[in-house]
């Protein structure tokens, strides 16, 4: 098969561009990758958008008057409201893409050898994203975010030993005028660290990708067209949310300024943090809430070893059905976590949390072992 022509103008002036072009055009990819294979590229593209919009917001942000600063950006800065909504909805889209990526990896058993490192980096990316997302939410200065930060700083003061020292260093002691200033630094620093994790994940994915057999195609133009279609759908959803539903999945009580004299009736974070918040609420005490969240993330990390199927076993119907039920269970945690607190919502939260751990610790090893036999 003849190699694609090398663009002489760019190759003569910058050889690395010519090598990059040849790499894109050389037939070396299988032609049957699904559209959801573009999810990592969507995650990276959304992170770049969040970085650019975050830089604009940082120019006008004042941690001592957080809520007023955001009102100034929305009302007085030229197109500031649009940049703010891009950042807010971009966070929603980023979490949606990461949730969908992890769910797809579970459904297709992409975590099995040799994909353990890729899966571990994906879960690490998700864990770090949860912290970065909460920090960004805390910086809004709204009523719910204000009391979320106050609760976090009070919890940090109750911890002992190394966790307590780390939490005190992170928040700088009791909630005060300088707390949000420290959180801004951590939000930016951890967001940059998240970029590094995503790049490591991409490199590990490329290294672990099995060599395709049969007919091969190049990324250009075959997959360029597919990625453009996937990004078009992604951008359409993004635009609909920005212009028609900018507050979808967020607590409306956070649209007013925080006050230490008024406690919101419902302190619920944005939807993407609700599953973790709901799981943490089932355990009494500060230590219990922390450990149950750590356990929820740990079972995700351990998934390659909880799956007892053979290396070449294909996902069976029962396994796929249980993964779909797990997805419904996570959605249930979001809906119950955002509902008005009641006895029914508390019971459902316990049930959904129990099913989450049952799925990973009991059903997954049992079903995969039976399918292997």
N, C-alpha and C positions, 0 to 999 in steps of 0.2 A: 504494500500500500504506500503510495507516495506521500511524503511529508508535506504539510501545508507550507506555502511560500512564506519566507521570513520578511517582515516589513523592513526594507532596507533603510529607510530614512531614520527610523527610531533605533534600529540595530546598529547603525553606524555611529550614532551620537550617544546612545545609552544601551550598551549590550544587555543589561539586565532586563530591559523592557522586551527585547527580542526573545530572550529565554522565557520570560513570563508568558509571552504570546504563544510561543511554541508549546509550552506546557498546557495552556488552555485548549489549544487546537488539536493536540495529539489524541487520537482515539485510544483511550485507556480506561473508560468507564462503562459499566453495564447500562443498557438502555432502558431498564425497567424500574428505576428508582421512583418512589411515589412523590407526590407533591409535598408531603409532610417532611421529606428529607431536607427541605429548605428551612426548617425551623431554626437550626443553628445560625444560619445566615441572617434570619430575621431577628434573632436575639442580639447578634452583634450589631446589626443596623440600628435597632432600637436603642441599644446602649450608646451608640455614637450620637443619636438624636438627643438622648437624655443628657449627655455630656455637654453638647453645644447649648441646649436650652438652659442647663444648670449654670453654665458660665455667665449667660446673660442675667439670670435671676440673681446670681451672687454679686453682681455689680451694684444692685439696688437693695440687696437684703441687709437688714439691720437686726441682729439677734436680740438687742435690748428692746426693740419694738417690733417683734416678728409679725404680728397680725396687721399692724398699721403699715408695715413695709410691703406686705403682699397686697394690701388694699391700694397703696400708692402705685405698685406695679400694674395692677389691673385697671386702675382708673386714670392715671396721669401719664404713665410711660407710653410712648407711641407703640401700639400693637403689643403692649406688655401683657394684656389679657390672653392674647393668642399664644405667646411664649409660655405663659404660666399653664395654660390648658394643654399645650404640647407636652410639657414636663409631667403634668398630672396624669393625663391619659396615656402618655408614653410608659409611665410606671405600670399602669393597669395592663397595657398590651404586653409589656415585658414579662410580667408575672403570668399572664395568660399563656404566653408562648412557652415559658419554662415549665409550668404545670402540664401543658399538653406534651411537651418533649419528654418529661419523666413518665407520664402515663403511657405514651407510645413505646418507650423503652421497656416498661413493665409488660405491656401487652405482647410485644414481639420477643421478649426475653433477650434483649440486646445487652443485658448485664452479664451474661455468661461468658466464660473464657472464649476468646482472649479479651473480652470487653470489660473486665473488672475495673481496670484503671479508669477507663472512660466513664463508667457508671459512677465510680467514687468521686471523680472530678465533677460530674454533673450534680450529684447530691451536695458536694461541697459548694458548688456555685449557688445552688438553691438555698443552702443554709446561710451563706454570706449575703445573698440577696435579701433574705428576710430581715437581717439586721440593718442593711443599708436602707431598705424600704421603710422600716420603722423609724430610723433616724430622719429620713426625709419627711415623713408624716409628722414627727415631733416638732419639726422646724416651722410648721404652719402657724403655730401660736393660737389655734382655735380652741374652743372650750374643751372639746374631747381630748385633743392633743395635749393641752396644758395639764389636764389631770392624769393623762397617761404618763407624762414625764414625771409628775409629782409622785405617782404611785411607784414608778421605777426607781426614783431616788430614795424613797422611803424603804423600798424592798432592799436596795443596796445596803442601807444602813443596818438592816436586820441580819444580813449574812455575816458569817464568821469565817475565820481562817483565810486561806488564799483566795477563795471566791469573793469574800467580802472586801479584801484589800484590792482585788482587781476591779470590782464594781465601784468602790470608792474612788479609785484612780480614774475610772472611765467617766463617772459623773462629776467628780470633784467635790463630793460631799453633798449636803442637803441642797435641794432645788433653790436656785438663786438667779440673779441677773446674769451671771456668767455661765450658767449651765448650757444654754442654747449655743453660746459661742464655742464651747468645747465640743458640742454635738455637731456643729458645722464642720469643724476640723475632722472629726471622725467620719462624718458622712462623705466628705471629699476623699479622704485617705482610703477608706474601705471601698469606695466606688472604683478608685484606681486599682486597688488590689483585686477587685472583682474582674476588671479587664484582664489582669494577668491570669486569673483562673480560667476565664473563657478562652484565652489564647492557648493555654496549656491543654484545655479540653479539646480544642480544635486540632492541635498537633497530635494528641494521643489518638483522636478519631482517625486522622489520616494515616497514622502509623499502624493502627490495628485493623484497617479496612482490608478484607481479604481480596486477593487478586481475582478479578472477574474472568470468566471463561466465555467462549463463544464470541458472538458479534460485539464489538466495542464501538463506542462513540466518544467524541470529544466534548468537553464542557461547552465549548463554543462551536457551533451555534445551538446544539441540541438542548443542553440544560440551561442555557441563557434564556431561551424562550420559556421554559418551564418555571424558572425562578422569577421571571418578569410577571408571569400570570399569578404565581403565589404571592408575590409582593403587591400586586394590584389589588387582590382580595384583602390582604392585610391592611393596605393603605385605605381602602374603602371603609372597612370597619373602623379604622382609626379616625377617619374624617367624620363619620357619622357620630361617633362618641364625642369628639371635640365640639362639634357645632350643635348637636341636638341632645346629648345626654352627658354633659361634662361632670355631673356629680353621681353618675351611676355607680352603685356599690360603695358609696361613702356615707358617713353619718352626717345628716344635715345639721345636727347640733354643732358640728365643727365649723359652721359658717359664721358663727359669732365669736367675739373675742373671749379668750380665757380669763377667768377671774378666780382668785382664791377664796371668794365669798360665795360663789355660786357653783354647785356641783351639777353637771348634766345628769338628766334622768337615766340615760343609757350611755355608758362609756364603752363604745364598740369601735374598733379600728376599721380601716378599709377592708374590703372583702378579701383581699389577698393575704391579710394577716389574721383573718378570723379563724381559719382552721387551727392554727397554732394556739391562738388565744383560747379557743373553746377547749382544746385538749388540756391546756394548762389549768383551766377552771375546774376540772373534775377532781383535782387533788387538793386537799386542805394544806394551808401553810405555804410559806415562801419556798422552802426547800422542796416540798412535794411538787409544786408547780414547775420548778426548774428541772427536776429530775424526770418528770413525765415528758417534758418537751425534748430533753436530751435523748430519752429512750425512743421517742417517736422518730427522731432523725437517725438514731443508731440502727433501728431495724431497716431503714432504707439503705444505709451503708452496707448492712450485712446481707442484703438480698442475694448476691451471687453465691453465698454459702448456705442460705436457707433453701434455695432451689436445689432439690435432690435429683433432678432429671439428668439423663445422660448428655454428653457434649453435643450429640447430633440429634437429640430428640426435638421434635417440633411441638409448639404449644398446642395442647389438646383443647377440645371444646369446653370442658369443665374449667380449666385454668383461665381461658379467655373470659368465660362467664363471670368468674370470681373477680377478675380484674375490672370488668365493667361494674360489678356490684361495689367494688372499692371506690370507683369514680363517683358513683351515686352516694356512697357514704361520705366522701369529702364534700360533695355538694350539700348533703344534709347538714354537715357540720357548719358550713357557711350560712345556710338559711336559719338554723336554730341559733347560731351564735349572734346573728344580727336581729333576732326577734326580741320582743320585750321579755325580760326575765320572769319566769314563772316556774311552778313545779313541773309542768309538762316539758318545758324547754330544758330544765335541768336533767330530767330523766332521759330525754332523747339525746342530750349531749353525752351522758354516761354510756348509753347504748351504742351510739355511733363511735365513740372513742374505744369502747371495748371491741367492737367489730374491727376497727383499724388494726389493733394489736393481734386479734384473733386471726385476721387474714395473713399477716406476715409470720407470726410465730407458730401457728398451728396448721391452718389450711394450706398454706403454700408448701411447706415440707411434705405434708401428707398427700396432697393431690399430685405433686410432681413425682413423688416416689411411686405412687400407684400407676401413673402414666408410663413411667420407665419400665415397670414390670409388664 
